[in-house]
Amino acid sequence: MKKVGNHNSNSRKLFLSLALMLSISVASLAQGAASAAATAPAAEAAAPAASSGGDAAKGKELFNTNCAACHKLDAKATGPALRDVISRHDIKWIYKWVHNSSDLIKSGDAAAVKVFEANNKIPMTAFPQLSEGDIDNIVAYTSEPKAEAPAATAAAGVPGAAKDASQEGGISNNVILGALSLVMGILIVMLVLVNRVLRKVAAANGIEVVAKEPTLPIWKAFVKNQFLVLVSAIFLLLAGAYLVYGYLMQVGVDQNYEPIQPIHYSHRIHAGDNEINCKYCHSASRVSKTAGIPSLNVCMNCHKSIGEVAESTATPEYSKAYYDGEIQKLYKAVGWDPTAQKYTGKTQPVKWVRIHNLPDFVYFNHSQHVTAAGIECQTCHGPVQEFEIMKQFSPLTMGWCINCHRKTDVKMEGNEYYKKIHEELSKKYGVDKLTAAQMGGLECGKCHY
């Protein structure tokens, strides 16, 4: 019989490729396990030792309750930084200063006068209610060593720079995908080799490979069937009309519009985590047609003392460094010097991007809905306390407003303005409570004038 190929040579090549692939996978797994084992003791070694004297855990609670409004551990705020304050002042002096700093300054104490003058002569609130044990606990907390920052990565501080969770198990997805690609490549090569061998065997034995008979192309068969052509034409016309209608109905509708603002503002942190009432920042919504954009002075009511966020605020998408950088943008815009704790007078405008924008021919009054009707902000703006980036939640179309007027009862509690007309119309319609639509909320002149 005629020899058609060196099968042993091909088999050896395939076995060598598989062995190489397995060795690479094992080496990657071993390297991942070794790096994980090396990281564990290093992390334990980096843990700071607990400070002696006083209870640091209780001190942290007391610090956050009494001191955090004016002091930070590692940066100057209204008062000086308090990290390792025990190394700069005697503990008995600290007792006197905390209990009544004004008396200590009036006594002419040199250290007290120096601290007072170094901090813009802002008097410190007296805390006579704090015992010496409480102060010892606070000092113990301030004496803890500063936690080391994690090793910086190439994308540190950039949204989305969190480590891929798929790499925490010791072997990355790239290695797995590479191994699978190699296996697929080997299979393709094997199929090609088998095809060649079979053709050579067929040729050696005089076997003729029968070619496929040409068939009618599917498009020609479709054109010859007039019923299918008619049905397809009707379907395409109806689908086209539906798509055109849907497109035209979306003109001017900006639902889910989510622009990037010049300063990142997280409603999730402010309205959600910190439970700040919407009307504290958007105070105009109670008395005006528009809710208004809060001035930066409103932001500085809090951020004079809040120059950075807590570690727990960070998310996999937005790091603590990113949020702290956005606060620095606020300081630059208002001309605030956090070190000197004063305004420099050099301000920069912030070009906010408007999100909700009704047409000029539509009249909408925030105060009528917020104050008179008692409508919650979330009714129209969605769960803003969950939004990291603010967006237009509702379509704000005419139909959406009309549906709201049809199902919303008029608020009568404490609203004498509608009392008489409500009594008359409720008898007319035979209901206990009127909807906004029954009170004239569907009249064209209410919103178009």
Backbone hydrogen bonds, N-H to C=O, Kabsch-Sander energy under -0.5 kcal/mol:
donor,donor_aa,acceptor,acceptor_aa,energy
7,H,5,G,-1.1
10,N,6,N,-1.4
11,S,7,H,-2.3
12,R,8,N,-2.2
13,K,9,S,-1.9
14,L,10,N,-2.0
15,F,11,S,-2.6
16,L,12,R,-2.5
17,S,13,K,-2.0
18,L,14,L,-2.2
19,A,15,F,-2.3
20,L,16,L,-2.3
21,M,17,S,-2.1
22,L,18,L,-2.3
23,S,19,A,-2.2
24,I,20,L,-1.9
25,S,21,M,-2.0
26,V,22,L,-2.4
27,A,23,S,-2.3
28,S,24,I,-2.1
29,L,25,S,-2.2
30,A,26,V,-2.4
31,Q,27,A,-2.2
32,G,28,S,-2.2
33,A,29,L,-2.2
34,A,30,A,-2.3
35,S,31,Q,-2.3
36,A,32,G,-2.1
37,A,33,A,-2.2
38,A,34,A,-2.0
39,T,35,S,-1.8
40,A,36,A,-1.6
42,A,38,A,-1.1
43,A,39,T,-2.5
44,E,40,A,-1.9
45,A,41,P,-2.4
46,A,42,A,-1.5
47,A,43,A,-0.6
47,A,44,E,-0.8
56,A,54,G,-0.7
59,G,55,D,-2.4
60,K,56,A,-2.3
61,E,57,A,-1.5
62,L,58,K,-2.4
63,F,59,G,-2.8
64,N,60,K,-2.5
65,T,61,E,-1.6
66,N,62,L,-2.8
67,C,62,L,-0.5
67,C,63,F,-2.3
68,A,63,F,-2.2
70,C,67,C,-1.9
71,H,67,C,-2.2
72,K,75,A,-0.6
77,A,79,G,-2.7
79,G,70,C,-2.8
82,L,72,K,-2.1
83,R,73,L,-2.2
84,D,142,T,-2.9
85,V,82,L,-1.6
87,S,84,D,-1.4
88,R,85,V,-1.4
89,H,85,V,-1.5
94,I,90,D,-2.0
95,Y,91,I,-2.0
96,K,92,K,-1.9
97,W,93,W,-2.5
98,V,94,I,-2.6
99,H,95,Y,-2.2
100,N,96,K,-2.3
104,L,100,N,-1.3
105,I,101,S,-2.3
106,K,102,S,-2.5
107,S,103,D,-1.6
108,G,105,I,-1.7
109,D,104,L,-1.4
113,V,109,D,-2.5
114,K,110,A,-2.2
115,V,111,A,-2.2
116,F,112,A,-2.3
117,E,113,V,-2.5
118,A,114,K,-2.0
119,N,115,V,-0.8
119,N,116,F,-0.6
120,N,117,E,-0.9
121,K,116,F,-1.9
122,I,119,N,-1.5
127,F,98,V,-2.4
130,L,127,F,-1.4
135,I,131,S,-2.2
136,D,132,E,-2.3
137,N,133,G,-2.0
138,I,134,D,-2.1
139,V,135,I,-2.7
140,A,136,D,-2.3
141,Y,137,N,-1.9
142,T,138,I,-2.4
143,S,139,V,-1.2
144,E,141,Y,-1.1
156,A,153,T,-1.6
158,V,155,A,-1.7
160,G,317,E,-1.9
161,A,158,V,-1.6
162,A,316,P,-0.9
167,Q,164,D,-1.9
168,E,165,A,-1.3
170,G,167,Q,-0.8
176,I,172,S,-1.5
177,L,173,N,-2.9
178,G,174,N,-2.3
179,A,175,V,-2.3
180,L,176,I,-2.4
181,S,177,L,-2.4
182,L,178,G,-2.0
183,V,179,A,-2.2
184,M,180,L,-2.5
185,G,181,S,-2.4
186,I,182,L,-2.2
187,L,183,V,-2.3
188,I,184,M,-2.2
189,V,185,G,-2.3
190,M,186,I,-2.4
191,L,187,L,-2.3
192,V,188,I,-2.2
193,L,189,V,-2.5
194,V,190,M,-2.8
195,N,191,L,-2.3
196,R,192,V,-2.1
197,V,193,L,-2.5
198,L,194,V,-2.5
199,R,195,N,-2.0
200,K,196,R,-2.4
201,V,197,V,-2.6
202,A,198,L,-2.5
203,A,199,R,-2.6
204,A,200,K,-2.5
205,N,201,V,-1.6
206,G,203,A,-1.0
207,I,202,A,-3.0
210,V,208,E,-0.6
220,K,217,P,-0.5
221,A,217,P,-2.0
222,F,218,I,-2.2
223,V,219,W,-2.1
224,K,220,K,-1.8
225,N,221,A,-0.8
225,N,222,F,-0.8
226,Q,224,K,-1.0
229,V,225,N,-1.7
230,L,226,Q,-2.2
231,V,227,F,-2.5
232,S,228,L,-2.4
233,A,229,V,-2.1
234,I,230,L,-2.3
235,F,231,V,-2.5
236,L,232,S,-2.5
237,L,233,A,-2.1
238,L,234,I,-2.4
239,A,235,F,-2.7
240,G,236,L,-2.4
241,A,237,L,-2.4
242,Y,238,L,-2.3
243,L,239,A,-2.4
244,V,240,G,-2.4
245,Y,241,A,-2.4
246,G,242,Y,-2.6
247,Y,243,L,-2.2
248,L,244,V,-2.5
249,M,245,Y,-2.2
250,Q,246,G,-0.7
250,Q,247,Y,-0.9
251,V,248,L,-1.1
253,V,250,Q,-2.0
254,D,252,G,-0.6
256,N,392,Q,-3.9
257,Y,254,D,-1.9
261,Q,259,P,-0.5
267,H,265,Y,-0.7
267,H,387,F,-0.6
268,R,387,F,-1.6
270,H,266,S,-2.0
271,A,267,H,-1.6
272,G,267,H,-1.5
273,D,268,R,-2.6
274,N,269,I,-2.4
276,I,270,H,-2.4
280,Y,277,N,-1.9
281,C,277,N,-0.8
281,C,278,C,-0.5
282,H,278,C,-2.7
283,S,281,C,-1.0
284,A,291,A,-0.7
285,S,282,H,-1.4
285,S,291,A,-0.5
286,R,283,S,-1.4
287,V,284,A,-0.9
288,S,284,A,-2.1
298,V,295,S,-1.1
299,C,295,S,-1.0
300,M,296,L,-2.0
301,N,297,N,-0.8
301,N,298,V,-0.7
302,C,299,C,-1.2
303,H,299,C,-2.4
304,K,300,M,-1.3
305,S,302,C,-1.5
306,I,302,C,-0.7
307,G,305,S,-0.7
313,T,310,A,-1.4
314,A,310,A,-0.5
314,A,311,E,-1.1
315,T,318,Y,-3.1
323,Y,319,S,-1.9
324,D,320,K,-2.6
325,G,321,A,-1.9
326,E,322,Y,-1.6
327,I,323,Y,-1.7
328,Q,324,D,-1.7
329,K,325,G,-1.3
330,L,326,E,-1.6
331,Y,327,I,-2.2
332,K,328,Q,-2.2
333,A,329,K,-2.1
334,V,330,L,-2.1
335,G,331,Y,-1.2
336,W,331,Y,-2.7
337,D,342,K,-2.8
341,Q,337,D,-1.7
342,K,337,D,-1.2
344,T,335,G,-3.6
345,G,335,G,-0.6
347,T,345,G,-0.8
348,Q,333,A,-2.5
351,K,349,P,-0.6
352,W,350,V,-1.5
354,R,352,W,-0.6
357,N,355,I,-0.6
362,V,359,P,-1.6
363,Y,447,C,-2.7
364,F,362,V,-0.5
366,H,289,K,-2.2
366,H,364,F,-0.6
367,S,288,S,-1.7
369,H,365,N,-1.2
370,V,366,H,-3.6
371,T,367,S,-1.9
372,A,367,S,-1.7
373,A,368,Q,-1.6
375,I,369,H,-2.8
379,T,376,E,-1.5
380,C,376,E,-0.5
380,C,377,C,-0.9
381,H,377,C,-2.6
382,G,378,Q,-1.5
384,V,382,G,-2.4
386,E,383,P,-2.3
387,F,384,V,-1.2
392,Q,257,Y,-1.7
393,F,391,K,-0.8
394,S,380,C,-0.6
401,C,397,T,-1.9
402,I,398,M,-2.4
403,N,399,G,-2.3
404,C,400,W,-1.6
405,H,401,C,-2.2
406,R,402,I,-1.9
407,K,403,N,-1.3
408,T,404,C,-1.3
409,D,407,K,-0.6
410,V,434,L,-3.2
412,M,410,V,-0.5
415,N,412,M,-2.1
418,Y,415,N,-0.7
419,K,416,E,-0.8
420,K,416,E,-0.5
422,H,418,Y,-2.4
423,E,419,K,-2.1
424,E,420,K,-1.9
425,L,421,I,-2.4
426,S,422,H,-2.4
427,K,423,E,-1.3
428,K,424,E,-1.6
429,Y,425,L,-2.6
430,G,426,S,-1.0
431,V,426,S,-1.9
436,A,405,H,-0.6
436,A,408,T,-2.2
437,A,405,H,-2.1
439,M,435,T,-1.1
440,G,437,A,-1.4
441,G,436,A,-2.3
442,L,437,A,-0.7
443,E,440,G,-1.4
446,K,443,E,-1.6
447,C,443,E,-0.6
447,C,444,C,-1.1
448,H,444,C,-2.6
